[in-house]
Amino acid sequence: MKSKIDPAVITPKIEQCSPTTWIVTLEEDPETGDLVMPIPTEALDANGWQIGDTLTWNIDDEGTVTLVRDVESQPGS
């Protein structure tokens, strides 16, 4: 599902903690109420992700979310 949030009109709250770690605040899609997690361009670059990649997220016991590119669902896999 595509978000109706226009990236030009939001200012996501993003804090970089390390070269590969960020804290982001979820944004709410005003039309659907869906939560959207903005991913900084730097995070895409640092992890070798591209627009259109499928990411899997894991939540540990302390509530930390880790994103991993789902290699099996990518074209050519």
QUIVEN-V336279 format. One record per residue. RES is the residue in one letter. SS is DSSP state (alpha for helix, beta for strand, coil for the rest). OMEGA is omega in degrees with one decimal (none if undefined). Layout:
BEGIN
res	ss	omega
RES	SS	OMEGA
RES	SS	OMEGA
END
This chain:
BEGIN
res	ss	omega
M	coil	178.7
K	coil	177.3
S	coil	176.2
K	coil	-179.8
I	coil	176.9
D	coil	-177.5
P	alpha	-178.6
A	alpha	-175.6
V	alpha	177.3
I	coil	174.7
T	coil	-178.4
P	coil	176.3
K	coil	-176.0
I	beta	177.4
E	beta	177.4
Q	beta	-178.0
C	beta	178.8
S	beta	-179.5
P	coil	-178.2
T	coil	-177.1
T	beta	178.5
W	beta	169.3
I	beta	-179.8
V	beta	176.0
T	coil	178.5
L	coil	176.6
E	beta	178.0
E	beta	175.3
D	coil	-174.6
P	coil	-178.4
E	coil	-174.8
T	coil	-175.2
G	coil	178.3
D	coil	174.2
L	beta	-178.0
V	beta	178.7
M	coil	177.1
P	coil	178.5
I	coil	-178.8
P	coil	177.0
T	alpha	179.4
E	alpha	178.2
A	alpha	176.4
L	alpha	-178.4
D	alpha	-177.1
A	alpha	-176.8
N	alpha	-179.6
G	coil	179.3
W	coil	176.4
Q	coil	173.8
I	coil	-179.2
G	coil	176.2
D	coil	173.3
T	coil	179.5
L	beta	174.8
T	beta	178.7
W	beta	178.7
N	beta	178.0
I	beta	-179.3
D	coil	-176.5
D	coil	-179.5
E	coil	178.1
G	coil	177.6
T	coil	179.8
V	beta	176.3
T	beta	177.6
L	beta	178.9
V	beta	177.3
R	beta	179.2
D	coil	-173.8
V	alpha	-176.0
E	alpha	-177.5
S	alpha	-177.6
Q	coil	177.1
P	coil	178.9
G	coil	-178.7
S	coil	none
END
